[in-house]
Amino acid sequence: MSDTSAESTPTTVRLPFLWRSKLASVCMLLGWAIMIGRLIHLQGAQRESLNTRVTRQSSFTESIPARPGEILDRNGHVLAMTVTCESLYVVPSEIDDVADFVWQLTRVLDVNSDELYERLVKNSEKQFVWVQRRLSEEQTQQIRQLNLPSRAWGFRREYLRQYPQGDIAAHVLGMRDIDNIGHGGLEQSLDDLICGVDGTRMMTRDARGVVVEVELDRSVTPEHGRTVISTLDILIQIKTERLLSELVERWKPVGACAIVMEPNTGEVLAMASQPTFNPNHPGEVPSNAWRNLAVSAVFEPGSTFKPFVVSWAIQQGAIRRDDVIPCFSGAYRMGKRILHDHHPYSKLSVEDVLVKSSNIGMARISEQLGLHELYRATAAFGFGARTGIELPGEVDGLVRPQADWDEYSLGSIPMGHELAVTPLQLITAHAALANRGSMVRPHLLVDSSSDQITPLPLSDVRTVEAAPGLESTLIDPEIAEWIVRHPMKAVVERGTGRNGQIDGLSIFGKTGTAQKSDPETGGYSDTKHVCSFICGAPAENPQVLVLIMVDEPTAEGLHYGGTVAAPTASKILEFALQRLPHVSSRMTVRPEHDLPARRL
Amino acid sequence: MVGIGLEKQTLEMKRAVSRQYFQVDLLLEMHARLRLQVQELTAPANLAKIEAETLSRHNRLQPTSRSFPSATSIEVLSEPKLPLLRWEHPAPVRKP
């Protein structure tokens, strides 16, 4: 018995142990099998959905706004550029004590506390409310130091357009609003190119929200705005604006504008309009300052129109240069009207008709030319159509169809009445005469493909390409040269433009004084005038043209182009001629525009 | 363990790279700000204003009669308050 019990004891002990170990092994194998199965399930069947979830949780996309391109003058001075600044927003739903929150903010910001409080209370359920945009660096720092609840507020980076030259060339540049949309000037007309295309940056963050990776293959590089190199010369522009504002101060007109142009290329060296504004302070712009009179004002050109008629008449063989024109001692009947000259002349040479600015002489020339040719001349010199300069708001001017012209038009049109032109059209037409009869399109962009701009090999700066300047020959070079070198030069030497003389320079020019129409009477006003003066130099080989237009000068009772506009125009011309050697030099656009462009 | 170590190292390097991206952003912005500051300070209109002020002050300080400048005027001219961009330095004064 005892043996049996002794034998049976180990068996009874061993069997449960064996079973237990087998059970454990099976459990472990089962466990492993489940885990492997689960792993296969996760890695295989659920792979896609889990990947998506992980990506959604850890990756996020940040928009990289394209930095608007710069606008430079022809020598590389920055006229407009962009920096970033912070804008403050709040999350009203996360604010516990609105009154305290507002009180703290108003310690730093110049905002109306009552208005802000009401706005936050009214939008208490919302997730986003702007408080103030485009904060200064100092304000940003002060807000950070307020220790406001972090979930309740935040900064957003925004671009801020800056114009380091202040109000210089404001009408040419225009401005960008708070939403980075260009208004007026090059900012508006080249908005698409200057703005660029935004990019995106895909990033991965860890469980704590810290960025661990920038995923380059899934990011899109922003295409920054293109740089605009304008034909403006900043020094000529400054001089022009200063002299124009002095003119405005003295003669107190409603408005005035000035254009400086290279007649051979059509490049605008300076363009100013008064009243003006500072694009850095868009909130302080007077309502009448937005208009760029150089392209949007229309006025009857007066006597500045006469050289076109004379040159066209010579070109068509209607008159010869050495003809003598009868002027009927200052009074000439045309239909029911009697045409008068300021001074009576019995007869004048063709040259003196322009020098003395004889209306009767011009009427006689146009009678010989005929209405049709007069209309052709008007159209050929570009009146009644936009010049195509890269500025918004340019108007066509006003040239009625030929069918609407009558016998009076033969007297009025050659005097520069019955049609309205823009200052830019007028200087462009005169540039054609100065350019030996060839008309070029006025433009504000330097052609970067020309040898004027030499980008460095490593430069990633992309510039806006200028449209090709169209050129057409209107007048024989010989006739155009004669007009410039003889009658127009004599206008300044001994005619109505004597106030535009400069010692040692052979200047040509033409004055213009036109009565404005009076909407009340339907006729011309005796008190309101538009006066202008166009001049250029040197007469033998014109390099620069200057036009000044003054709308309704009121001071001192004077309104003649030779008195009001000529002195200022000649000063600008003198300065521009001094600058010309520097203007023509080549420039290099350096990468990132880190320095003003180097001259070679 | 090696795999985990490598993974950690990779993550650390990725963090460093992403930090560089933000640094580049900051530096570009700083560059833009400094460039703006330079352009504002060297704007021809500002320089002309400074030059005009300097000239007018210079003219005010110049004695009307032909005599040696007084000690006071020399001291004022030598003050370091003049703008940094001085195109002409005051002529040295000979001591009698």
Boltz contact constraints between the chains, C-beta under 6 A:
constraints:
  - contact:
      token1: [A, 78]
      token2: [B, 39]
      max_distance: 6.0
  - contact:
      token1: [A, 81]
      token2: [B, 36]
      max_distance: 6.0
  - contact:
      token1: [A, 83]
      token2: [B, 32]
      max_distance: 6.0
  - contact:
      token1: [A, 83]
      token2: [B, 33]
      max_distance: 6.0
  - contact:
      token1: [A, 83]
      token2: [B, 36]
      max_distance: 6.0
  - contact:
      token1: [A, 84]
      token2: [B, 29]
      max_distance: 6.0
  - contact:
      token1: [A, 162]
      token2: [B, 36]
      max_distance: 6.0
  - contact:
      token1: [A, 164]
      token2: [B, 36]
      max_distance: 6.0
  - contact:
      token1: [A, 164]
      token2: [B, 39]
      max_distance: 6.0
  - contact:
      token1: [A, 164]
      token2: [B, 40]
      max_distance: 6.0
  - contact:
      token1: [A, 164]
      token2: [B, 43]
      max_distance: 6.0
  - contact:
      token1: [A, 165]
      token2: [B, 43]
      max_distance: 6.0
  - contact:
      token1: [A, 168]
      token2: [B, 45]
      max_distance: 6.0
  - contact:
      token1: [A, 211]
      token2: [B, 18]
      max_distance: 6.0
  - contact:
      token1: [A, 212]
      token2: [B, 11]
      max_distance: 6.0
  - contact:
      token1: [A, 212]
      token2: [B, 14]
      max_distance: 6.0
  - contact:
      token1: [A, 212]
      token2: [B, 15]
      max_distance: 6.0
  - contact:
      token1: [A, 213]
      token2: [B, 14]
      max_distance: 6.0
  - contact:
      token1: [A, 214]
      token2: [B, 18]
      max_distance: 6.0
  - contact:
      token1: [A, 214]
      token2: [B, 21]
      max_distance: 6.0
  - contact:
      token1: [A, 234]
      token2: [B, 44]
      max_distance: 6.0
  - contact:
      token1: [A, 235]
      token2: [B, 44]
      max_distance: 6.0
  - contact:
      token1: [A, 238]
      token2: [B, 44]
      max_distance: 6.0
  - contact:
      token1: [A, 238]
      token2: [B, 45]
      max_distance: 6.0
